[in-house]
């Protein structure tokens, strides 16, 4: 085993002198759950990542990949940590083929940046074939008004998240209701495996059944099987029209009547979110007026043809009113954009006042949401906690952000009890929970990945075969994988 | 253990009437809809997950291959027992176990015929979106094994986008569930790995599928062209224009004539090609979108555009498209269908190269395919009893897959690798890529009893 100095020199050979850091300031910026690496490297392409991992493998180092760090608080603390591989210099757009509705980016490309480029992309051209003998020479381009396209996702931490982190973390947001999840968008990946090999699977086609669907394996694997270097995603043309209905209900009973009505229709909203007062307080456009914050606000995002959005808006208003809504508001243009932007970056906003914020994500069968809401409310009041609640009403997902004040000695204990009882309750309903964010000390006392299911057996085998020496993120994932 | 002993033990598990081993049975279950041939040692028809588990356990102990089979409509030899073994036939496990509308799921056994599920769901106003052309005959278990596609995948995604969980029997008989009714289960997406694994990782005994509310409105258009180029240019133009219809299918003259003879779907037998374009969703804005499509078709010299005026007409149009593979058997007794998929902008160029390859080898090639997602299906028609013609067909098929790979595409969009495309796998994967997939295979099936010799080429 060579000395650290020796290893540092070897890494510098690979990525360049300026792109290996081991000074105390940088190291502490890249701490994982309070654990410091002894070096951080910044490779610029897949080949460099491959060489770095090959060396790390030979030297038996523990490696954690890092995008922009927005989700590093997920998972257990690593059992060992030597090296952080930061993808921020893997920031090229490899291929933007909007006429084919696909884009390939390196892992360090930030979601906001690529989304913004795609919205302005004017290439909607194709080469028409005249007959089998001639080679096409002139492209024909669309003169469609809104020429841009987009990756149909609304991931959390959208201000900072990288594409690699989004895919590795299986990140999604409210519009999953209409557009689906990362697994429905990723067409191909290129990653570096534990032995340093560069593995490329899938590609630019929307259908591909050649070999095993390794893309599905890599999505949500949280860096435990390899370092994602490139990914190809499918795109959609930008919707013609966007808007949001914000509906204030007196209570869950009325909101739930509205959901039932809405999900009986053939309307296709892009998102249906339930917000409690704390959440709405942070999101309300122009602040919350007296009496407006009923504690049960529903925000419905609409995207599509103008006629469709208009019809949905009017029918939603009717249904809301028939269900007992106190008032409603329509947001468009900037107000709509700001609302969802704030929504996706809520944790960042909350963590300014509450740096020790504890975020949980509950998952359960869609139809059990009322039970989950009742369970949450009763446990909340039992344990005297306060949280912002945001639920994806049509997807069976609820997030709560507990306003934890560590100065209050008893609140840590209360949170631990709350989470344990909440997990028990979720399990009974056929669901689970995950701790998405917590300070490292409290996290040690929490069931970070909820309760593992019976297929953990196979997951362990996969990890064993793909990363036998436990190079990547040791101990971080489900079941301590 | 000798064969007789194996048969006896299997009879103990599933009952003697459900163990088949006559000469006729061994021939019948030795082939599928591809040109591959094999011969099993025995066929069993289990009636429950426990029986499947016991069969697999026995096979594991005796190191005998197990091959799952639904309706045997596999197009790449995935259901052909090329190394003998036990064919596990799921025809008795064909129950729809639960339809859960509030949770938007159905739970089924693998032997359920896909169209049967769709017909039942439609009565309640719901849809299971993937609609492979074989849906009248193929089973959901088969669809899951192959990650089947179909015309509506352009808008709705393929089978894997609609599978939430599966009950699977592992190599040693262990039964467990991957996924569930609730979404975002923490851990690896094992369900996603199983779908499309062609029966090589485990044996799925139940599936939880996602269902969606049936769209409010549907518009089905038949666009008729006098040249193939105009039709395929229309496809590129529609996608480039930012329109994503629910389906965008293409058929050429050869296939249309065969279809008209057998199904009488109303296709024009003198046109060079047709496009079947379907829009679905909320009715608002649909007329405007249809207008745009009409305008694009006209820009590309469309001869005529018909709009299906009612459900019956729509059904006939689709029966024609879906009956295409069966219909071409009127022209020649055998066919080899290539499943290359390319980025859609490359479609016109690749299609014309396919036609050239046909001329080069003196072969009749019909084209019917999912133009909207770049998934070609050149149907090479021949008589497999003519050894020389068969050789030319195999060369032509290989060359077609090669040009698809060169165009930045893949060698299989939906029919799977099976045995048929093993030799073309190196066109798109490196040895390291294979090794990564072999690691997954070894993690699931260390003894290589599940459908051995399929999907992954042997290590060099």
Interface residues (C-beta under 8 A of the other chain):
Chain A: X97 X99 X100 X101 X102 X124 X125 X126 X127 X128 X129 X130 X131 X132 X136 X140 X141 X142 X144 X146 X147 X149 X170 X172 X180 X181 X183 X184 X193 X197 X198 X199 X200 X201 X203 X204 X205 X206 X207 X208 X209 X210 X211 X212 X213 X214 X215 X216 X217 X219 X220 X221 X225 X236 X237 X238 X240 X266 X267 X268 X304 X305 X306 X307 X308 X310 X311 X312 X361 X363 X364 X365 X366 X367 X395 X396 X397 X430 X431 X432 X434 X449 X450 X452 X453 X454 X455 X456 X457 X458 X459 X461 X462 X464 X465 X466 X477 X478 X479
Chain B: X100 X102 X103 X104 X146 X147 X149 X153 X154 X157 X158 X160 X161 X170 X174 X176 X177 X178 X180 X181 X182 X183 X184 X185 X186 X187 X188 X189 X190 X191 X192 X193 X195 X196 X197 X201 X213 X214 X215 X216 X227 X229 X232 X233 X236 X237 X239 X240 X241 X242 X243 X244 X281 X282 X284 X285 X288 X289 X300 X341 X342 X343 X344 X345 X348 X349 X351 X352 X355 X356 X370 X373 X374 X375 X408 X409 X410 X411 X412 X413 X414 X415 X416 X417 X421 X425 X428 X429 X430 X432 X433 X435 X436 X437 X439 X440 X441 X442 X443 X444 X455 X456
